[in-house]
Amino acid sequence: MYLFPKMLDHYQIQLTRMLEAEQYGEARELLQFLLQCRGEDARNYEEWTNLLNWLEMAFPSGVESTDTQDDEEELRHQALGAGPQDEAYIRQVLYIMKHHPMIDQQMLALERAALLRHPQIDEEIVTWLSAAPLHPVLQFKALQCLRRRGVSGVIHLTRMSEEVELEIGDTPLSLEQFPPAVIQVLERVEQVTETSDPTLPHFAREMWKECLQFVYGTSMYSWLLRDDADMLDCFAAALHQSVLLAAYGMADDDELRDTYGITQALRFRYEQACRLLRQVNNAGLGQGDD
């Protein structure tokens, strides 16, 4: 059997949606079907094989099960803290946290891990967080998970190619818990954008939240904490630019610099801030649930 390009695109989108919805039984069946098709790129077969192997390792009890939906409902039920948390469930949550190929599913596992009642969970998360090269936002979510579990103490991490030392108990659990200096950047953009387009403040909030999760604990974050008016202007202008590019695909750079008072002397700082926002946007998680 051969697939037309549009059919392949359709199945790829369908597979992604199944994984996002935790429909692992259906995803397994689709992968098995795709692996029987001929004429595709070798990289596709490798990706499908690896994903199928992961599903069969992560959910061994469900490989032959015809009641996948019930299994998934039970998983969600346990995730909310209701019902027993047996060893199999705990191992499953930790396995997804460490090995799932989709970051958003790892984040969901971290939310579940925050509710697990087992003496070794804290050590498991700390060891994984300290040893593995993780996406900066995933690292931040893991720090939040540890704080929610009541863990404190210093942890050493590599974030954005920097060696950092962080106190777990200081990790912000919401945007409002970040220091006032970084909140002022968002407030400045909200004030400017709310009159021109009421939807932009929402975009700005979500984008800034993700940016803060991305840079938390790094030297760039330390710059923001200086509560320097010029730095605030540079980051506010950069955030506004990023929001306009995401919403409309264009931004008037000269107008933005004039609006936020970015003089020639501040041009280099402003461009640094723009590069950082581009890096965050290119990471493309789109999370913002705190």
C-alpha positions as CSV (number, residue, x, y, z in Angstrom):
1,M,0.0,0.0,0.0
2,Y,1.2,3.5,-0.9
3,L,0.2,6.8,0.6
4,F,-0.4,10.1,-1.3
5,P,1.4,13.1,0.2
6,K,-1.8,14.6,1.4
7,M,-2.8,11.3,3.0
8,L,0.5,11.1,4.8
9,D,0.1,14.7,6.1
10,H,-3.4,13.8,7.3
11,Y,-2.2,10.7,9.2
12,Q,0.7,12.6,10.7
13,I,-1.7,15.2,12.1
14,Q,-4.0,12.5,13.3
15,L,-1.1,10.7,15.1
16,T,-0.1,13.9,16.8
17,R,-3.6,14.6,18.0
18,M,-3.9,11.0,19.3
19,L,-0.8,11.4,21.4
20,E,-1.8,14.8,22.7
21,A,-5.2,13.3,23.7
22,E,-3.4,10.3,25.3
23,Q,-5.2,7.9,22.9
24,Y,-2.3,5.5,23.0
25,G,-4.1,2.4,21.8
26,E,-5.3,4.2,18.7
27,A,-1.9,5.7,18.1
28,R,-0.3,2.3,18.3
29,E,-2.8,0.9,15.7
30,L,-2.1,3.9,13.4
31,L,1.6,3.4,13.7
32,Q,1.3,-0.3,12.9
33,F,-0.7,0.6,9.8
34,L,1.8,3.3,8.7
35,L,4.7,0.8,9.0
36,Q,2.9,-1.5,6.5
37,C,2.8,1.2,3.9
38,R,5.5,1.4,1.3
39,G,7.4,4.1,-0.5
40,E,7.9,6.6,2.3
41,D,11.1,8.3,3.5
42,A,13.3,6.1,5.6
43,R,13.3,8.7,8.3
44,N,9.5,8.4,8.6
45,Y,9.8,4.6,9.2
46,E,12.5,5.2,11.8
47,E,10.4,7.7,13.6
48,W,7.3,5.5,13.5
49,T,9.2,2.5,14.7
50,N,10.8,4.4,17.6
51,L,7.5,5.8,18.7
52,L,5.8,2.4,18.5
53,N,8.6,0.9,20.5
54,W,8.1,3.6,23.1
55,L,4.4,3.1,23.3
56,E,4.8,-0.7,23.8
57,M,7.4,-0.1,26.5
58,A,5.5,2.6,28.3
59,F,2.1,0.8,28.2
60,P,2.9,-2.9,28.2
61,S,-0.4,-3.9,29.9
62,G,-2.4,-2.1,27.1
63,V,-0.7,-3.7,24.1
64,E,-3.4,-6.4,23.7
65,S,-6.1,-4.4,25.5
66,T,-9.4,-3.6,23.7
67,D,-10.4,-1.2,26.5
68,T,-7.9,1.6,26.0
69,Q,-10.3,4.4,26.7
70,D,-11.1,2.9,30.1
71,D,-7.4,2.6,30.9
72,E,-6.9,6.2,30.0
73,E,-9.8,7.4,32.1
74,E,-8.4,5.5,35.0
75,L,-5.0,7.2,34.4
76,R,-6.7,10.6,34.5
77,H,-8.7,9.6,37.6
78,Q,-5.5,8.6,39.4
79,A,-3.7,11.8,38.3
80,L,-6.2,13.9,40.2
81,G,-5.3,12.1,43.4
82,A,-8.4,10.0,43.6
83,G,-8.1,6.3,43.9
84,P,-5.1,4.1,44.6
85,Q,-1.6,4.9,43.3
86,D,-0.1,1.5,42.7
87,E,3.5,0.9,41.6
88,A,2.5,0.4,38.0
89,Y,0.8,3.8,37.8
90,I,3.8,5.5,39.5
91,R,6.2,3.8,37.1
92,Q,4.1,4.8,34.2
93,V,4.0,8.5,35.2
94,L,7.7,8.6,35.7
95,Y,8.4,6.9,32.5
96,I,6.3,9.4,30.5
97,M,8.0,12.2,32.4
98,K,11.5,11.0,31.4
99,H,11.0,9.4,28.0
100,H,7.9,10.7,26.1
101,P,8.9,12.1,22.7
102,M,6.5,15.0,23.1
103,I,7.4,17.7,25.6
104,D,3.8,18.7,26.4
105,Q,3.1,15.1,27.5
106,Q,6.2,15.3,29.8
107,M,4.8,18.4,31.3
108,L,1.5,16.7,31.9
109,A,3.3,13.9,33.6
110,L,5.0,16.4,35.8
111,E,1.6,17.8,36.9
112,R,0.7,14.2,37.8
113,A,4.0,13.6,39.6
114,A,3.3,16.6,41.9
115,L,0.4,14.5,43.3
116,L,2.2,11.2,43.6
117,R,2.5,9.8,47.1
118,H,5.7,7.8,47.2
119,P,8.9,8.5,49.2
120,Q,11.3,8.1,46.2
121,I,9.5,10.5,43.8
122,D,11.4,13.6,44.8
123,E,14.8,11.9,44.3
124,E,13.7,10.5,40.9
125,I,12.7,14.0,39.7
126,V,15.8,15.7,41.1
127,T,18.1,13.1,39.5
128,W,16.4,13.3,36.1
129,L,16.4,17.1,36.2
130,S,20.0,17.3,37.2
131,A,21.4,14.8,34.7
132,A,19.4,15.1,31.5
133,P,19.8,17.8,28.9
134,L,16.2,19.2,29.0
135,H,14.4,22.0,27.3
136,P,14.5,25.2,29.5
137,V,10.7,25.3,29.9
138,L,10.6,21.6,30.8
139,Q,13.3,22.3,33.4
140,F,11.2,25.1,34.8
141,K,8.1,22.9,35.0
142,A,10.1,20.3,36.9
143,L,11.3,22.9,39.4
144,Q,7.6,23.9,39.9
145,C,6.7,20.3,40.4
146,L,9.4,19.9,43.1
147,R,8.3,23.1,44.9
148,R,4.6,21.9,44.8
149,R,5.8,18.7,46.4
150,G,7.4,20.7,49.2
151,V,11.0,20.1,48.1
152,S,13.6,22.8,49.0
153,G,17.3,23.1,48.7
154,V,19.8,24.1,46.0
155,I,20.0,22.4,42.6
156,H,22.7,22.8,40.0
157,L,21.5,22.9,36.3
158,T,22.7,23.8,32.9
159,R,20.3,26.3,31.4
160,M,20.7,28.0,28.1
161,S,24.4,26.8,28.1
162,E,25.0,28.4,31.5
163,E,25.8,26.6,34.8
164,V,23.2,27.9,37.3
165,E,22.5,27.3,41.0
166,L,18.8,27.6,42.0
167,E,16.9,27.4,45.2
168,I,14.0,25.1,44.5
169,G,11.8,26.7,47.1
170,D,12.1,30.1,45.3
171,T,10.6,28.8,42.0
172,P,7.6,31.0,41.0
173,L,4.4,28.9,40.7
174,S,2.5,31.6,38.7
175,L,3.3,34.7,36.7
176,E,2.3,36.9,39.7
177,Q,5.0,35.3,41.9
178,F,7.8,36.6,39.6
179,P,9.6,39.7,40.9
180,P,7.9,43.1,40.2
181,A,10.7,44.2,37.9
182,V,9.9,41.5,35.3
183,I,6.1,42.0,35.7
184,Q,6.5,45.7,34.8
185,V,7.7,44.7,31.3
186,L,4.4,43.0,30.7
187,E,2.4,45.8,32.2
188,R,4.1,48.3,30.0
189,V,3.2,46.3,26.8
190,E,-0.4,45.8,28.0
191,Q,-0.9,49.5,28.5
192,V,0.4,50.2,25.0
193,T,-1.5,47.4,23.2
194,E,-4.9,47.4,24.9
195,T,-6.1,50.4,23.0
196,S,-4.9,49.3,19.5
197,D,-6.0,45.6,19.7
198,P,-7.8,44.1,22.8
199,T,-6.5,40.6,21.9
200,L,-2.8,41.6,22.0
201,P,-2.4,41.9,25.8
202,H,-3.4,38.2,26.1
203,F,-0.8,37.2,23.5
204,A,1.7,39.4,25.3
205,R,1.0,37.7,28.7
206,E,1.4,34.2,27.3
207,M,4.5,35.0,25.4
208,W,6.1,36.8,28.4
209,K,5.2,33.9,30.7
210,E,7.0,31.5,28.4
211,C,10.0,33.8,28.1
212,L,10.4,34.0,31.8
213,Q,10.2,30.2,32.2
214,F,12.8,30.0,29.5
215,V,15.3,32.4,31.0
216,Y,14.6,31.8,34.7
217,G,17.9,31.7,36.6
218,T,20.1,32.7,33.7
219,S,22.3,35.8,33.3
220,M,19.5,37.3,31.0
221,Y,17.1,36.8,33.9
222,S,19.5,38.6,36.2
223,W,19.5,41.6,33.9
224,L,15.8,41.8,34.2
225,L,16.0,41.8,38.0
226,R,18.1,45.0,38.0
227,D,14.9,47.0,37.8
228,D,16.6,49.3,35.3
229,A,14.2,51.6,33.3
230,D,16.2,51.3,30.1
231,M,16.3,47.5,30.3
232,L,12.5,47.5,31.0
233,D,12.0,49.6,27.8
234,C,14.1,47.4,25.7
235,F,12.3,44.2,26.7
236,A,8.9,45.8,26.5
237,A,9.6,46.9,22.9
238,A,11.0,43.5,22.1
239,L,8.0,41.7,23.5
240,H,5.6,44.1,21.6
241,Q,7.5,43.4,18.4
242,S,7.3,39.6,19.0
243,V,3.5,39.8,19.7
244,L,2.9,41.8,16.5
245,L,5.0,39.4,14.4
246,A,3.1,36.4,15.9
247,A,-0.3,38.0,15.4
248,Y,0.1,39.9,12.1
249,G,3.4,38.7,10.6
250,M,4.8,42.2,10.6
251,A,5.9,45.0,12.9
252,D,7.1,48.6,12.4
253,D,10.4,48.6,14.2
254,D,11.0,52.3,13.9
255,E,7.5,53.0,15.4
256,L,8.1,50.6,18.2
257,R,11.5,52.1,19.1
258,D,9.9,55.5,19.2
259,T,7.0,54.3,21.3
260,Y,9.2,52.8,24.0
261,G,12.0,55.4,23.9
262,I,14.7,53.1,22.4
263,T,17.5,55.5,21.6
264,Q,20.5,54.7,19.5
265,A,22.5,54.1,22.7
266,L,19.9,51.4,23.7
267,R,19.8,49.8,20.3
268,F,22.2,46.9,21.1
269,R,20.2,46.0,24.3
270,Y,17.0,46.1,22.4
271,E,18.3,43.8,19.6
272,Q,19.5,41.4,22.3
273,A,16.1,41.3,23.8
274,C,14.5,40.7,20.3
275,R,16.9,37.8,19.7
276,L,15.9,36.2,23.0
277,L,12.2,36.5,22.2
278,R,12.8,35.0,18.8
279,Q,14.7,32.1,20.4
280,V,11.8,31.5,22.8
281,N,9.2,31.6,20.0
282,N,11.3,29.3,17.8
283,A,11.3,26.8,20.7
284,G,7.6,26.7,20.1
285,L,6.0,25.1,23.2
286,G,3.1,27.5,23.4
287,Q,2.5,26.6,27.1
288,G,1.0,28.8,29.6
289,D,-1.0,27.0,32.2
290,D,0.2,28.6,35.4
